[in-house]
């Protein structure tokens, strides 16, 4: 079928053939997006004929989305220096006042500036003074929660989880996931896997794992690869590990090294993945961040000697 013919078909109801007009609004099939209907009745009448093709196309569209290489990890960029944040959580910090994740380089540079100028300590992003107590930190977090900040909502869920309130964790993480928080999706997959706060559900576990992976979560992507490999779908597993490795994930790279040694990954794909992994790691580096890491190491050595 040509592109013109496809376009013509999309202008007609797939069931009755009526052409869309100002007074007749055709709506796409929500699953496959490949046909349109003039109403619910036509969609229901056409379902027996369309079901198989719809399911096939919907699966293809899902895979197109699932196996698309994300531009960055779920951490994104530091909002100050605009460089990608490292996957190493020790190299960034979340500010209690604004819920922004700041790289250690910017946090260190801000601390040095305040020290040299002898000025009041403030958040390097929003310039709000740091909380003076845990109670004030929680008050700030509640303000961000009320502003529908997904990071703050996720933190509320993490607090409930640490307290053993899995129902509460599920509620908050569900809301954060609906707002696009990939870590919340990943944690929801764990709740569904372990049956904490919800009944065990493999389908929902997989759904949230996929949503986290689509959002750039390397651990979720790596785990998806492991699940696919366990179920005998090695080609899909390799695709997941390649995507995660190109985001800078070391575990996926090590897994691919083993797969390459066994002949499951081509030389070209493995070489491209190595380059992609190195590029992702290099993109998170800067002189400012190197200076912060050197200062942290020096401080650690001093503390060890005391």
Steps between C-alpha positions, in 0.01 A plus 500: 500500500642840405536798732218677315270199539585475869416866542166451323418202724571708808240751379225236508339300776652150487159344569236692301726687257355841570738787426599739773359852473436804716197332657658153513813471710696178449704369792806277477510155654672562835714188474637485144437856373461355149122525447225747586137469604203732491365369830512238773245275325709476182810430706327216684353358178842504332685351798481131391656585161753744638611325820792297364648779285445749782686285754790448260535869415461607863786265595715648222431855618582402858832350392584809296458706816664244729816452294560865417830622645424770762687827462616477861449303819203569727721736702523742210733801522619706792275812487799728564786382278263319260731197475355147531487374858708195584331166568708490818265648762799606710581758233178697540265614772132586522429839654238483776367847417419460130540124434756573227785254449828693488835354394778503761702730276242779521434436868874514576553815292211668681644401840843639406342827380306539826811424705721746313243778512391416854135503403198305621463143378224461243379244249708537181181480293211675674714703744288393794686455832551132595256356758621536856329181619344179379160647575570798274627269227175303514302825491684599181435156357129538578493832312650332197252214542208742501644654181473156336878461472554133398839485674350618829208260465745217435691593818176481700452149367860406583445619857186288529684198359785537752240510778346175375187675372489329159142612431607861546810449286284352224262798512773763478710316241193448284435875502868577427499247216191662349700826496781330310743401776698202365638398840144472628414271207802285582405478867139417416629206296679379813182531708308295244781246486521459879131547578561788743202732529342325200435149376780347294437573134753404230324701231500822702856434616610481138296807401663723762844358424450589135375849582807558718727375220330725244564790739874426497538293820809280435434252783146441376631456147767254618245300697268488198786346306552240771129410495500467120814286512348277767197446278717406201462827307871566469481749211265726698719462809807614308311806369414601857856457624640701208262789573589495872874479430478800266349693792817423696380192691798284603299187588349483152841551341645212702204281401557587135869414530400151611238477222758614243741231619229241443421631153161649584603854405665600172840669498351812341222531759740443789749756368222758454378431853848548646526837325151598615574402860823699507329801343226489765758483781714776351197728463457502879856624561623856543793676671258632763373151578857363507591770751204407719595132492862581588381709796274216616786249483729730694233550766451122524873443551514768770205342681668160487811643668307672781 
